[in-house]
Amino acid sequence: MNVINKIERVRRTFAGLKTDRVPVMLYRHFFDQNEDNSVNDYVQWAKETDIDILLVQVDGFDGLPINNVSGSINDFCTYPEITKNHPFIQGQVDRVKRIFSELKDTAIYGLLYTPYNNIKKTAKYSFESKINIDNEFYKENKVIDNTMEFAQKCNDILLEE
């Protein structure tokens, strides 16, 4: 088989088709980064490693954008609606687009942070109280429904982009 480009290699692999080799994916965080040097660092790192797949985790977007987080279930029940036009979401989508514009030959996937993912990181609680908070999340059907609805909206955003 002839050598194929990175994106085609990934697409063929995901489809279960024959490729010239197994695609390579590496994962890396760039902590304490702003939007500009994070993009530059991802681009430089991807070029240096010559990876086929780049998974972008948008560092700097790992805190829920609400104020006065107490660590209780009420934090999540009362979070403001975050739509695809919210700066918290658009900032993540924009950063992945900027990386892709520099790495058009690389398959790029992005993780879109959601409120549920981040409220547990933002909340101030000990390991023992975390278990209790998780149990409260599962007991609260409205919270689960809202979380799932938001996750679906995030998936729709990524598919549209």
C-alpha positions as CSV (number, residue, x, y, z in Angstrom):
1,M,0.0,0.0,0.0
2,N,1.2,3.5,-0.8
3,V,1.9,6.0,2.0
4,I,-1.3,8.0,2.7
5,N,-1.7,11.3,4.4
6,K,-2.4,11.6,8.1
7,I,-6.1,12.5,7.9
8,E,-6.9,9.8,5.4
9,R,-4.9,7.3,7.6
10,V,-7.1,8.2,10.6
11,R,-10.3,8.1,8.6
12,R,-9.5,4.7,7.2
13,T,-8.5,3.3,10.6
14,F,-11.7,4.5,12.2
15,A,-13.7,2.9,9.3
16,G,-11.8,-0.4,9.8
17,L,-10.1,-0.2,6.5
18,K,-6.5,-1.1,5.6
19,T,-3.9,1.6,6.1
20,D,-0.2,1.9,5.5
21,R,0.5,2.0,9.3
22,V,-1.2,2.5,12.6
23,P,-1.9,6.2,13.3
24,V,-0.1,7.8,16.2
25,M,-1.8,10.0,18.7
26,L,-0.1,11.7,21.6
27,Y,-1.8,13.7,24.3
28,R,-0.3,16.7,26.1
29,H,-1.4,19.5,28.3
30,F,0.0,23.0,28.1
31,F,-0.8,24.4,31.6
32,D,-0.9,28.1,32.5
33,Q,-1.3,29.1,28.9
34,N,-3.3,31.9,27.3
35,E,-5.1,31.4,24.0
36,D,-2.2,32.6,21.9
37,N,0.8,30.7,23.3
38,S,-1.4,27.6,23.8
39,V,-2.2,27.5,20.0
40,N,1.5,28.1,19.2
41,D,2.7,25.4,21.6
42,Y,0.3,22.8,20.3
43,V,1.2,23.6,16.7
44,Q,4.9,23.5,17.4
45,W,4.6,20.3,19.4
46,A,2.5,18.5,16.7
47,K,5.0,19.5,14.0
48,E,8.0,18.3,16.1
49,T,6.4,14.9,17.0
50,D,4.9,14.4,13.5
51,I,1.8,12.8,15.0
52,D,-1.2,11.7,13.0
53,I,-3.9,12.7,15.6
54,L,-3.8,15.7,17.9
55,L,-6.2,15.7,20.8
56,V,-6.6,19.3,22.0
57,Q,-7.6,19.8,25.6
58,V,-8.2,23.5,25.9
59,D,-6.2,24.4,28.9
60,G,-7.5,27.5,30.6
61,F,-11.2,26.4,30.3
62,D,-11.2,24.0,33.2
63,G,-13.2,26.0,35.7
64,L,-17.0,26.3,35.6
65,P,-17.8,30.0,34.7
66,I,-20.0,30.7,37.7
67,N,-19.3,32.7,40.7
68,N,-19.3,31.8,44.4
69,V,-18.9,28.0,44.0
70,S,-19.6,26.4,47.3
71,G,-19.2,22.7,46.4
72,S,-22.8,21.9,47.0
73,I,-25.4,20.4,44.6
74,N,-27.0,23.8,44.4
75,D,-24.0,25.1,42.5
76,F,-24.9,22.9,39.6
77,C,-28.7,23.2,39.9
78,T,-28.4,27.0,39.5
79,Y,-25.7,27.4,36.8
80,P,-26.5,29.9,34.2
81,E,-27.4,28.6,30.7
82,I,-24.3,28.2,28.6
83,T,-25.1,28.1,24.9
84,K,-22.8,27.6,21.9
85,N,-22.5,31.4,21.8
86,H,-21.2,31.7,25.3
87,P,-17.6,32.9,25.5
88,F,-16.8,29.7,27.5
89,I,-17.7,27.5,24.6
90,Q,-16.7,29.8,21.7
91,G,-13.2,30.3,23.3
92,Q,-12.7,26.5,23.1
93,V,-14.0,26.1,19.6
94,D,-12.0,29.1,18.4
95,R,-8.8,27.7,19.8
96,V,-9.2,24.3,18.1
97,K,-10.0,26.1,14.8
98,R,-6.9,28.2,15.1
99,I,-4.8,25.1,15.7
100,F,-6.4,23.4,12.7
101,S,-5.6,26.3,10.5
102,E,-1.9,25.7,11.1
103,L,-2.0,21.9,11.0
104,K,-4.3,21.1,8.0
105,D,-2.6,17.8,7.4
106,T,-3.2,16.5,11.0
107,A,-6.4,14.9,12.3
108,I,-7.4,17.2,15.2
109,Y,-9.9,16.3,17.8
110,G,-10.9,18.6,20.7
111,L,-12.4,18.1,24.1
112,L,-15.2,20.5,24.8
113,Y,-15.5,21.2,28.5
114,T,-18.9,21.1,29.9
115,P,-20.3,22.4,33.2
116,Y,-20.6,19.0,34.9
117,N,-17.0,18.2,34.0
118,N,-15.8,21.4,35.6
119,I,-18.0,22.0,38.6
120,K,-16.3,19.1,40.3
121,K,-12.9,20.6,39.6
122,T,-14.0,24.0,40.7
123,A,-15.9,23.0,43.8
124,K,-14.0,23.1,47.1
125,Y,-14.5,19.9,48.9
126,S,-12.5,17.0,50.3
127,F,-12.4,13.5,48.8
128,E,-15.0,12.2,51.3
129,S,-17.4,15.0,50.5
130,K,-16.9,14.5,46.8
131,I,-18.4,11.1,47.1
132,N,-21.4,12.6,48.8
133,I,-21.8,15.3,46.2
134,D,-21.6,12.6,43.4
135,N,-24.4,10.7,45.1
136,E,-26.5,13.9,45.3
137,F,-26.0,14.5,41.6
138,Y,-27.4,11.0,40.8
139,K,-30.4,11.5,43.1
140,E,-31.3,14.8,41.4
141,N,-33.0,13.8,38.1
142,K,-33.3,17.4,36.9
143,V,-29.5,17.9,37.2
144,I,-28.8,14.7,35.2
145,D,-31.4,15.7,32.6
146,N,-29.9,19.2,32.3
147,T,-26.4,17.7,32.1
148,M,-27.3,15.3,29.4
149,E,-29.1,18.0,27.4
150,F,-26.1,20.3,27.7
151,A,-23.7,17.5,26.6
152,Q,-25.9,16.9,23.5
153,K,-25.7,20.6,22.7
154,C,-21.9,20.5,23.0
155,N,-21.8,17.5,20.6
156,D,-24.1,19.4,18.2
157,I,-21.8,22.4,18.4
158,L,-18.7,20.4,17.5
159,L,-20.5,18.7,14.6
160,E,-21.6,22.0,13.2
161,E,-18.1,23.4,13.4
